[in-house]
Amino acid sequence: MKTPIRLLPVVRHTAPSLSCASSCSQSTTQIADIDEVCRLINDHPFPDEPLEPTLRQIGIPISSSFIDNVLGRLFAGHANGFKALELFNFARRHSEFRLTSDLFEKMVHILSRMRKFDKVWELFDEIHVKHPSVISLKSMSIVLARYCQHQSFEETLEAFSRMERYVGEHTVDTYNVLLYAFCTQKHMMEARAIFRKIHRRFMPNTQTLNILLMGFKESRNLIAVELFYHDLVRRGCVANTVTYNIRIDSFCKKGRVHDALRLLSEMEEKNCSPTIETYTTLIHGFCIARDPVRARQIFDEMENHDLKHDSVAYNALISCYVRFGDLKSAVDLMDEMEGRGVRHDDVTYNTLFRGLRTLDSIGALSKLYQKMIEKEFLPKMQTVVLLMKSFCQNDRCDLGIDLWDYLIQKGCCPHAHVLDLLVTSLCSRGKTGRALECLYESLARGRHPNKQTFQVLLAYLQEGGDEDKLIVVREIMKKLGISA
């Protein structure tokens, strides 16, 4: 029997604060425990073997916060969603476990991304009977957004009607959720139809206004943003800070920063206090207007309004410097973030990596990558794909394999595109054996490679005359239903 992994008990803090050293140490230990649980779940040969005995054996703590963190990691790492569902159901069977809306929403997110809508509805039915209070408008929003993305307009409306059994009779708030789903997918014709339906039944509110403005903004339709704004204000909707932020962003995206500054003055006159988002939007606006000096001035002005610089604000200015090729200033800002205790996030790293890649500086990029790994930072898949592409295109398969191994150790199952890039690069350099190992690792974690990955392997194995490996690969393809 395996020795249970070292896990922290659930601690209830009675003191208002902890020392920095103690807090950092505890955080590091918790992260290590999450890494280990995620790795064991990813490595498990589910569904060939049930996952529950392994979960019992490793002594996983049944606390809402721990399960929430593990589910979040599995989602971010693109792990097999059915493994996440097994963990979720395992936790629910324990009397001491308290299901929260956040946990339920994460599970709905995982299943919806897989387009397993039958499983989503099964889960909603179960939770509605046992824990109806955890079903939130956000969980509705997650499902409807995926329906908008992958299903027809009629099927999305059917899903919305089905929601009534979980949340009661539809109100303006639930219709706002449906409207939001279409607006996030930039389906503005459908959004207009939903708005007309809302208007016939309910008085649109400020949230209705903001959702519509956000949709037209993302569609880059500045005229529609302004027309709808003035129309709905006449109808009685009250603009708030979010409303002004959306309008400011619309002008900034068109490079009309002076109009955006006019709105900034207007919102202050109407006692709508500017937020960090307001200023980061203006920073991006001056970047589009090709004025990095003014962007820095806007960044500095934030503190005059008692707004503390956070990672979002820093990332906006870093992005501006990267856009104009001023990598030194961008790196200096990263150092400044560290000095002020502002954590680098995925956007920080992604922005710098893109800048270094544009300059074709693989040496500097690999140094930043090593610093990221030393901090045990786990990048999101968009950054992983960017890094793997950079390593493979610059004949640095060693770094590609290092990144792959790091992700596996962290309990992540890299995206199929990442595997495709690495396998192609390894095979082209005669390392088909290592390429096959990566393929097996991906399959063992429940992720099916792209057809292109198999075709690359077949081509190189045939060229090398390796009949034994060819037979194995063809058998795998046959089992997965992939034609040669």
Steps between C-alpha positions, in 0.01 A plus 500: 500500500630844406599740773242780517636829373571772753196726513419794722199493731232762450614795712257753647688822569399672820757777476441787257834447326798269468866573464624516142737204543230277647246597233744442214607162639143381536413618150798314351401180680141523380614554142723192525205294625278620216778418251529148640126427500460635146795294380359180654157566349649576158723194510212268590385269215134603525255370370682166471527502879268682746642819649332485842734236659798719410335808651437307822854365507680835465313649796356799316347757739130561451496875547316730261806721446733211418258333256432841345873554440548152352201538266632839391840351425349206308292743295793731425719200414244355256480173692243234413174657616351170608782460750404840643138380522613187688686719750199730535262207565750337737511819710120535497457157657677614819277644769760758608528645149314826436403563140529864392381693196865548392563125502182425308583770244848356444356155435240643263779689322703181454210296359373785281842551345494131406154560345363219716168675542319178599736473799446868578123452523542184709714700741250786515219251574698337783610827657153651471360218715774499766655850496268737309654811659837450322345536153580859406453733208871456429458123453216579257726745319777241457267247338321749275831648379610153383163441335538831315848399391424147379123457461227670298296804604194278555694250714635785712148631559387146593786480753393837641141377537628187671676715759163612631461176694815585699468876557125554488308730266726705276562862597693789349811363676475157338430661161813709554693174536366383161578838347853483644558157343421629151695823548816320614488297176441823299167367374347844500206427268383234747577734790273767349221241474546408868500867596169558322357206694630643831358841417154358436491321836723697735652839556866476387743585780856629519638149459298459177653825375855395589468154344377643170768770496764234572375291205507790255840607635647154437352511150688831451171681427555836667193657339274228643662542843418869510151464347398229748651693788299816432184304416503296823589799715191671356301191598606541861816284528760655729862496383761385751878463505482179294297684235762773470785246494338324204448824311856614572631166373293536182661836422847373595472202266435745217800712604276788610671554833401866529132400490583238762659767722187714456294208635743466792426862597126441452492194726683690775244782474221244547669348807593177319846443642760375249632153575821314420319366193431858384869589509627173352256552213644848441855359511405255224332786315815714494692192390264467201543874441879439493573718802689291760612812689139601569422138590767518771356830624155341532657211691668742743179705542321200651664551838365857510153342511592256781509209255774250573683355202414131458610235248232614252630857497863386472410257221333779303815714509729201437288419194541858379880488531514159330290629213759772433798265543614655829574166669737658753223719646266199499750287694565788740126509571508129579775566752299792642201270542712259702638781713148616584372153575275485190500145364578425137206321341453314172433822309829647626703206377302455180546865403878489557536165322316637196725804495817293521370263233434793266860613549613144426688493831484133603784552750315770693174308468654183645646699793158643585354151466756362747418778748131415468566132567724578798205684654288188432253712308249299298425671166164476326469301180524803267842574650600134490418485127697821438804365686490158334473663157798725580716213628422266213547760228838596645641148521469489881324165544679468833299795634185360340546169683585688820174696474303181427647320801439803723131509406458127554667528842265786586200279427411655164416322179636722221270602217498282186655785298795506743554127446475545124771768501733296722452170315560664160816669626636185666431280198666744262812468713495120508362470856195285422545300820458809719212617281322169565555537875323838491217344299458221755506750788223699337286192432549371855354827629184472293591754229471390138770638265415664168487290185792707370717381791444138403564572132835661583599201714394249233699683233822509703464143630446372144803694383706346781365150432387452862225242441439415868422860593294542184277211604452649848411846363253355247334297777459815709348683204260213434390498865438876488315477168758708313558408136857480373 
